[in-house]
Amino acid sequence: MVRLFVPIPEPAPPEVTLSGDRRHYLLHVLRLAEGSSLEVFDGSGRAFDARVASVDADSVRLVLGPARHAPPTREVHILQGLPKGDKLELVLQKGTELGATAFHPVAAARSVVKLEPKRAEERTSRWTKIVEEAARQCRRNDVPLVHPPRPLVEAARTLAPGTTLLVLDEEESAVPLGEAFRACAPGAPVALVVGPEGGLDREEVSALRALGGRPVTLGRRILRTETAALAALAVMAHLDGELG
């Protein structure tokens, strides 16, 4: 069934009206018409069977069925060191498919990319659209939150109390990611730090340790930054029974 992301208030009303970009997308991309059926998801875990009740010159009215709630999942935050090019977009898209619930693009000491405030705002808007589309395509009812870029340690400090902070560290060889993840309480939130192309410097690792971070390894293979994030997500999803 065709799916469309629409923020829905709580409690859900019996119908919603779409305008602007969402009206255009429904009519000219999805090519729906009056009477068409679709699924609406609200990004917070709810989905609704919906029907196009009417189409006007500047709006579309949808009638909503009862809400269906997605089962709760573990919060998994990815603190991704800003990489070059479009690598972050790959992490956002595929990370959404693999179950990440929040992304924190972070400026690390070895990050080549530097974003001025206006550029960071533009990028965050684009990144948010990428995860919304990825959630639609992989049939998630929730949409991961994309935080604005900020310094790595600052982002780590904003994590909620009780979040286990795991740090992918190329100099760590003793503690596998899987072992550290299994030690987490079932369902408890987890955050994973992934450095940029040059990895993390030792001062950053020390600062993260001071915040309770635990350095871990994915094994002997050398992975690119975007591959490391996705491989780690796959390992965690498998151990949580969500994959494989």
LUMSELO-31812 format. One line per 8 residues: number of its first residue (from 1); their letters; for each residue z, y, x of N, C-alpha, C. Coordinates in steps of 0.05 Angstrom, whole numbers, plus 32768, in hexadecimal, padded with zeros to 4 digits. Layout:
<pts>
NUM	a	Z,Y,X,Z,Y,X,Z,Y,X  ... .
</pts>
This chain:
<pts>
1	mvrlfvpi	8000,7FE8,8011,8000,8000,8000,8000,8019,8012  7FF2,802E,8008,7FF2,8047,8016,800E,8053,8017  8016,805F,802E,8031,806A,8031,802E,8087,8039  8042,8097,8030,8043,80B3,8036,8060,80BB,803B  8064,80CB,8050,807E,80D5,8057,8083,80EF,8047  8099,80EF,8038,80A0,8107,8028,80BF,8109,8029  80CA,811E,8034,80E7,8122,8032,80F0,8124,8014  8104,8113,800D,810D,8112,7FF1,812B,811A,7FF0 .
9	pepappev	8133,812C,7FDF,814F,8134,7FDE,8160,811D,7FD3  817A,811F,7FD6,818D,810C,7FCC,819F,811A,7FB7  81A0,810F,7F9F,8193,80F7,7F95,8175,80FC,7F90  8166,80E7,7F90,8148,80EA,7F8D,8141,80F3,7F71  812F,8107,7F6F,8126,8110,7F55,8111,80FC,7F4A  810B,80FE,7F30,80F7,80EB,7F25,80DB,80F1,7F2E  80D6,8109,7F38,80BB,8110,7F42,80BD,8125,7F57  80A8,8127,7F68,80A6,813B,7F7D,808B,8148,7F7C .
17	tlsgdrrh	8089,8160,7F86,8070,816F,7F87,8068,8174,7FA5  8050,816D,7FAC,8046,8170,7FC7,8032,8187,7FC8  8033,8196,7FDD,8020,81AC,7FE2,8019,81AD,7FFF  8007,81BF,8006,8001,81C3,8023,7FF6,81AB,8030  8000,81A5,8048,7FF5,818F,8059,7FF9,8174,804B  800F,8170,803D,8013,8156,8031,8000,8152,8019  7FFA,8167,800A,7FE6,8165,7FF5,7FCB,815E,8001  7FC4,816C,8016,7FAA,8167,8023,7FA8,814B,802D .
25	yllhvlrl	7FBE,8141,803A,7FBD,8126,8045,7FBA,8111,802F  7FC9,8115,8019,7FC7,8102,8003,7FAC,8101,7FF7  7FA0,8118,7FF3,7F86,8119,7FE5,7F6E,8114,7FF7  7F6F,811F,800F,7F57,811F,8020,7F57,810B,8037  7F6F,8101,803E,7F71,80ED,8052,7F76,80D2,8045  7F8A,80D0,8035,7F90,80B7,8026,7F7C,80B3,800F  7F70,80C9,8006,7F5C,80C8,7FF1,7F67,80BC,7FD7  7F7F,80C5,7FD0,7F8B,80BC,7FB7,7F83,80D0,7FA1 .
33	aegsslev	7F86,80C7,7F88,7F7F,80D7,7F71,7F94,80D3,7F5B  7F91,80E3,7F46,7FA4,80E0,7F30,7FA5,80C3,7F26  7FBD,80B8,7F24,7FC0,809C,7F1C,7FC4,8089,7F33  7FBE,8092,7F4B,7FC0,8080,7F63,7FDE,8079,7F68  7FE2,8061,7F73,7FFD,8058,7F7B,7FFF,805A,7F99  8018,805F,7FA2,801E,8060,7FBE,803B,805B,7FC3  8043,8059,7FDC,805F,8057,7FE3,8067,8071,7FF2  807D,807C,7FEA,8088,8094,7FF7,80A1,808B,8006 .
41	fdgsgraf	80A4,8094,801F,80BD,8090,802E,80C7,80AA,8037  80E2,80AD,8038,80EE,80C7,803C,80F8,80CC,8058  80F6,80B9,806A,80FE,80BD,8085,811B,80B7,808A  812B,80B4,8075,8148,80AE,8079,814F,8092,8071  813A,8081,806B,813F,8065,8065,8138,805D,8048  812F,8070,8038,8128,806A,801C,8109,8068,8019  8100,8057,8007,80E4,8055,8000,80E2,8054,7FE1  80CC,805E,7FD7,80C8,8060,7FBA,80AC,8058,7FB3 .
49	darvasvd	80A8,8047,7F9E,808E,8044,7F93,8088,805F,7F84  806F,8069,7F87,8069,8082,7F7B,804D,8081,7F6E  8048,8094,7F5D,802E,8096,7F4F,8026,80B4,7F4F  800C,80B9,7F54,8002,80D4,7F52,7FFF,80DB,7F35  8011,80ED,7F2B,8011,80F4,7F0F,7FFD,8109,7F08  7FF9,811D,7F1A,7FE6,8132,7F15,7FDD,813F,7F2F  7FC5,814A,7F2E,7FBA,8158,7F46,7FB1,8173,7F3D  7FBC,8188,7F49,7FB4,81A3,7F43,7FA7,81B0,7F5B .
57	adsvrlvl	7F9F,81C9,7F58,7F90,81D7,7F6D,7FA0,81DA,7F87  7FBB,81DC,7F84,7FCB,81E0,7F9C,7FE3,81CD,7F9E  7FE4,81B8,7F8D,7FFB,81A6,7F8E,7FF4,818B,7F83  8004,8177,7F89,8002,815C,7F7F,801E,8154,7F75  8020,8149,7F5D,8039,8140,7F53,803B,8122,7F54  8051,8118,7F60,8056,80FB,7F62,806E,80F4,7F51  806B,80DE,7F42,8081,80D2,7F34,808D,80BC,7F45  80A7,80BC,7F49,80B4,80A9,7F5B,80C2,8092,7F4B .
65	gparhapp	80C1,807A,7F56,80D0,8064,7F4B,80EC,8063,7F58  80FB,804E,7F53,8116,804B,7F5F,8114,804A,7F7D  8129,8053,7F8A,812A,8053,7FA7,8130,8037,7FB1  8123,802F,7FC7,8129,8017,7FD6,8135,801F,7FF1  814C,8014,7FF8,8159,801C,8011,8154,8007,8027  814C,8011,803E,8149,7FFF,8055,8164,7FF6,805F  8166,7FDD,8069,8180,7FD4,8073,8188,7FE5,808C  81A2,7FE9,8090,81AB,7FFA,80A6,81A4,7FEC,80C1 .
73	trevhilq	819E,7FFC,80D5,8199,7FF1,80F0,81A9,8001,8104  81AB,7FF6,811C,81B9,8003,8131,81AB,801D,813A  81BB,8032,813F,81AF,804A,814A,81A8,8045,8168  818F,804B,816F,8186,8048,818A,8179,8062,8193  8187,8071,81A5,817D,808A,81AF,816F,8086,81C9  8158,8092,81CD,8149,8091,81E6,814A,80AD,81F3  8157,80AF,820A,8157,80C8,8219,8141,80C4,822F  812A,80CF,8229,8112,80CA,823A,810D,80E2,824B .
81	glpkgdkl	810E,80DE,8266,8107,80F3,8278,80EA,80FC,8273  80E6,8116,8271,80CB,8120,826B,80B7,8117,827F  80A3,8107,8276,808E,80FD,8288,8075,810F,8287  8063,810A,8298,804A,8119,8299,8037,8110,8283  8024,8121,827C,800F,811A,826A,8019,8113,824E  800C,80FF,8242,8013,80F8,8227,8024,80DE,8226  8031,80D8,823C,8042,80C0,823D,8058,80C0,8228  8064,80D8,8224,807A,80D9,8211,8070,80D3,81F5 .
89	elvlqkgt	8058,80DB,81EE,804D,80D5,81D4,804B,80B6,81D0  8044,80A8,81E5,8044,808B,81E3,805F,8080,81DE  8073,808A,81EC,808F,8081,81E8,8098,8087,81CB  8091,809E,81C1,8099,80A5,81A6,808C,8092,8191  8072,808E,8194,8064,807E,8181,806D,8061,8182  806C,8055,8199,8074,8039,819C,8092,8035,8199  80A1,8048,81A2,80BE,8046,819F,80C7,8046,8182  80B8,8055,8171,80BD,8055,8155,80B8,8039,814A .
97	elgatafh	80A2,802D,8152,809B,8012,8149,80B1,7FFE,8152  80BD,8002,8169,80D1,7FF0,8174,80ED,7FF5,816B  80F1,800A,815A,810B,800D,814D,811D,8023,8157  8113,8034,816A,8124,804B,8172,812A,805C,815A  8142,8068,815A,8149,8079,8143,814B,8096,814B  814B,809D,8165,814A,80B8,816E,813F,80BA,818A  8131,80CF,818F,8125,80D4,81A9,8130,80EF,81B4  8138,80EF,81CD,8141,8107,81DA,8130,810C,81F3 .
105	pvaaarsv	811A,811C,81F1,810C,8123,8209,811D,8133,821B  8120,812B,8234,8134,8138,8246,8127,8141,8260  8130,8158,826A,8127,8162,8284,813A,8156,8299  812F,8146,82AA,813E,8139,82C0,8137,8148,82DA  8147,8143,82EE,8143,8150,8308,8127,814B,8313  811C,8134,830E,8102,812C,8319,80EB,812F,8305  80F1,813B,82EE,80DB,8140,82DA,80C8,8155,82E5  80AE,814E,82E5,809A,8161,82ED,8094,8175,82D7 .
113	vklepkra	8095,816C,82BE,808F,817C,82A7,80A6,8190,82A2  80A0,81A9,829F,80B3,81BE,8298,80A9,81CC,827F  80B9,81CD,826A,80B0,81D9,8251,80BF,81F3,824B  80AF,8209,8248,80BB,8222,823F,80C3,821F,8221  80D6,8230,8218,80E0,822D,81FC,80CA,822B,81E7  80B6,823D,81E8,80A2,823C,81D3,8092,8222,81D4  808B,821A,81ED,807C,8201,81F0,808C,81E9,81E8  80A6,81EA,81EE,80B8,81D4,81E5,80B9,81D2,81C7 .
121	eertsrwt	80BA,81E9,81B9,80BA,81E9,819C,80A1,81DC,8191  808A,81E4,819D,8070,81DA,8194,806E,81BC,8198  8078,81B3,81AF,8077,8196,81B6,8089,8187,81A3  80A1,8191,819D,80B3,8183,818C,80A7,817F,8170  8099,8194,8166,808C,8192,814C,8076,817C,814D  8067,817B,8162,8052,8166,8165,805F,814B,8167  8074,8148,8177,8081,812F,817B,808D,8124,8161  8097,8136,8150,80A2,812F,8136,808C,8123,8125 .
129	kiveeaar	8075,812F,8125,805F,8125,8115,8056,8109,811F  8058,8105,8139,8050,80EB,8144,8063,80D5,813A  807D,80DA,813A,808F,80C5,8130,808E,80C1,8112  8088,80D6,8103,8084,80D3,80E6,806C,80C1,80E1  8056,80C6,80EF,803F,80B5,80EB,8043,8099,80F4  8051,8095,810A,8057,807A,8114,8069,806B,8100  807D,8079,80F4,808E,806D,80E0,807D,8064,80C8  806B,8075,80C0,805A,806F,80A9,804A,8055,80AE .
137	qcrrndvp	803E,8054,80C6,802C,803E,80CC,803B,8024,80D0  8053,8025,80DB,8062,800C,80DF,8075,8005,80C8  8073,8014,80B3,8081,800F,809A,809F,8012,809D  80A8,8024,80AE,80C4,802C,80AE,80C9,8040,8098  80E1,803E,808B,80E8,8052,8077,80F8,8069,8083  8102,8065,809C,810F,807B,80A9,80FD,8086,80BF  8101,809F,80C7,80F1,80AC,80DC,8104,80B4,80F2  80FF,80AB,810B,8111,80B3,8121,8112,80D1,8124 .
145	lvhpprpl	8129,80DB,812D,812D,80F7,8132,8123,80FD,814E  8113,8112,8151,810B,811B,816C,8119,8135,8172  812B,8134,8186,813A,814C,818E,8129,815E,819F  812E,8178,819F,8121,818A,81B2,8128,8183,81CF  8115,8188,81E1,811B,8182,81FD,8134,8191,8207  8143,8185,8218,815B,8191,8224,8161,8182,823E  8173,818D,824E,817A,817F,8267,8187,8164,8261  8183,8151,8273,818C,8135,8270,81A9,8133,826A .
153	veaartla	81BA,813E,827B,81D7,813B,8278,81E1,8149,825F  81D5,8160,8259,81DC,816E,8240,81D6,815C,8228  81BF,814F,8228,81B8,813E,8211,81CC,8127,820F  81D3,811B,8226,81E6,8105,8225,8201,810E,821A  8209,8126,821F,8223,8130,8215,8222,8134,81F6  820B,8136,81EA,8209,813A,81CD,820B,8120,81BD  820A,810A,81CB,820B,80F0,81BD,8226,80ED,81AE  8225,80E0,8197,823D,80DD,8187,8251,80CB,8195 .
161	pgttllvl	826B,80D1,8191,827F,80BF,819D,827B,80A2,8194  827F,8090,81A6,827B,8074,81A0,8260,8069,81A7  824E,807B,81B0,8233,8073,81B9,8234,8067,81D5  822A,804F,81D8,8229,8043,81F3,8211,804F,8202  8216,8059,821A,8201,8066,8229,81F8,8054,8240  81E0,804A,823E,81D4,8038,8253,81C0,8048,8262  81C0,8045,827C,81AE,8055,828E,819D,8043,829E  8182,8044,8299,8170,8034,82A9,816E,8040,82C5 .
169	deeesavp	8177,8031,82D8,817A,803B,82F3,816C,8028,8307  8158,8032,8315,8149,8021,8327,8159,8017,833E  8170,8023,8343,8181,801A,8359,8196,8006,8350  8197,8001,8336,81AB,7FEE,832B,819E,7FD2,832A  81AB,7FBE,8334,81A0,7FA3,8334,81B4,7F8F,8329  81CD,7F96,8325,81E1,7F83,831E,81E4,7F7F,8300  81DF,7F94,82F0,81E5,7F92,82D3,81CB,7F94,82C3  81C1,7F7D,82B8,81A9,7F7E,82A8,81AD,7F8D,828D .
177	lgeafrac	8199,7F9A,8284,819A,7FA8,826A,81A5,7F95,8254  819A,7F7D,8253,81A2,7F6A,823E,81BF,7F64,823E  81CA,7F61,8256,81E7,7F5B,8258,81F8,7F72,824E  81F0,7F8B,8256,81FF,7FA2,824D,81FC,7FA6,822F  81E5,7FA1,8225,81E0,7FA5,8208,81F0,7F91,81F7  81F1,7F78,8201,8200,7F64,81F2,821E,7F6B,81F0  8227,7F7A,8204,8244,7F82,8204,824A,7F98,81EF  8235,7FA5,81E4,8239,7FBA,81D0,8243,7FAD,81B6 .
185	apgapval	8253,7FBC,81A8,825C,7FB2,818E,8244,7FB0,817B  8244,7F9B,816A,822D,7F98,8157,8229,7FB1,8146  8211,7FBC,8146,820B,7FD3,8136,8213,7FED,8141  8222,7FEE,8157,822B,8007,8163,8213,8016,8170  8213,8030,816F,81FD,8040,817A,81FB,803C,8199  81E2,803D,81A2,81DB,803A,81BE,81C8,8050,81C6  81CB,805B,81DE,81B8,806E,81E9,81AE,8064,8204  8195,8066,8209,8189,805C,8221,817C,8074,8230 .
193	vvgpeggl	8183,8077,8249,8178,808C,825A,8161,8080,826B  814A,808D,8269,8133,8085,8279,8129,809D,8289  8128,809A,82A3,8120,80B0,82B4,8102,80B6,82B2  80F9,80CD,82BD,80DD,80D3,82BE,80CF,80C3,82D4  80B7,80CB,82DC,80A7,80BB,82EF,80B7,80B6,8309  80C6,80CA,8313,80D4,80C7,832C,80EF,80BA,8329  80F6,80B2,8311,8111,80A6,830C,8127,80BB,830B  813F,80B1,830B,8157,80C2,830A,8162,80C7,8326 .
201	dreevsal	816C,80DF,832B,8178,80E3,8345,8196,80DB,8343  81A2,80D8,835A,81BD,80CC,835B,81D2,80DE,834E  81CE,80F9,834F,81E1,810B,8342,81E0,8107,8324  81C8,8103,8319,81C6,80FE,82FC,81D4,80E4,82F4  81CF,80CF,8304,81DC,80B6,82FE,81FA,80B9,82FF  8204,80C7,8313,8221,80CC,8315,822C,80DB,82FD  821D,80F0,82F4,8225,8100,82DD,8226,80EF,82C4  8212,80DD,82C1,8211,80CC,82A9,8227,80B7,82AA .
209	ralggrpv	822E,80AE,82C2,8245,809B,82C5,825F,80A9,82BC  8261,80C3,82C3,8279,80D2,82BC,827C,80D5,829D  8265,80D3,8290,8265,80D4,8272,8268,80B9,8266  826C,80A5,8276,826F,8089,826C,8256,8079,826D  8241,8084,827A,8228,8075,827C,822A,805D,828E  821B,8048,8287,821B,8030,8297,81FF,802A,82A2  81FB,802C,82BC,81E0,8026,82C7,81D9,8008,82C2  81C0,8004,82BB,81B6,7FE9,82B5,819A,7FE6,82C1 .
217	tlgrrilr	8191,7FCD,82C2,8176,7FC7,82CD,8166,7FB7,82B9  814C,7FBA,82BA,813A,7FA9,82AA,8130,7F91,82BA  8139,7F8F,82D3,8130,7F79,82E4,8120,7F83,82FC  8114,7F70,830A,8107,7F77,8323,80EC,7F85,8320  80E0,7F84,8309,80C6,7F91,8305,80C8,7FAF,8306  80B5,7FBC,8312,80B4,7FD9,8313,80A3,7FE3,82FC  80AF,7FF1,82E9,80A1,7FFA,82D1,809E,8019,82D1  8087,8021,82C6,8083,803E,82C3,8097,8048,82AE .
225	tetaalaa	809C,8062,82AE,80B1,806D,829C,80AC,8066,827F  8093,8069,8276,808D,8063,8259,808F,8046,8253  8089,8035,8267,808B,8018,8263,80A8,800F,8262  80B8,801C,8274,80D5,8015,8275,80E3,801A,825A  80DD,8031,824E,80EA,8037,8235,80E3,8023,8220  80CA,801B,821E,80C1,8009,8209,80CA,7FED,820F  80CA,7FE5,8228,80D4,7FCA,822F,80F2,7FC8,8228  8101,7FDC,822D,811E,7FDC,8227,8122,7FDB,8209 .
233	lavmahld	8113,7FEA,81FA,8115,7FE9,81DD,810F,7FCD,81D2  80FB,7FC0,81DE,80F4,7FA5,81D5,810A,7F91,81DB  8117,7F94,81F2,812D,7F82,81F9,8144,7F86,81E5  814B,7F9F,81DF,8161,7FA5,81CD,815B,7F9B,81B1  8142,7FA0,81A8,813A,7F97,818D,813C,7F78,818B  8134,7F6B,81A0,8135,7F4D,81A0,8152,7F44,819F  8164,7F50,81AE,8180,7F48,81AE,818E,7F4E,8194  8184,7F62,8186,818F,7F69,816B,8182,7F58,8155 .
241	gelg	8170,7F46,815C,8163,7F36,8148,814E,7F44,8138  8144,7F5B,8142,8130,7F6A,8135,8113,7F63,813E  8111,7F54,8154,80F7,7F4F,8160,80F8,7F34,816E  80E3,7F24,8169,80E1,7F0B,8177,80F3,7EF6,816D .
</pts>
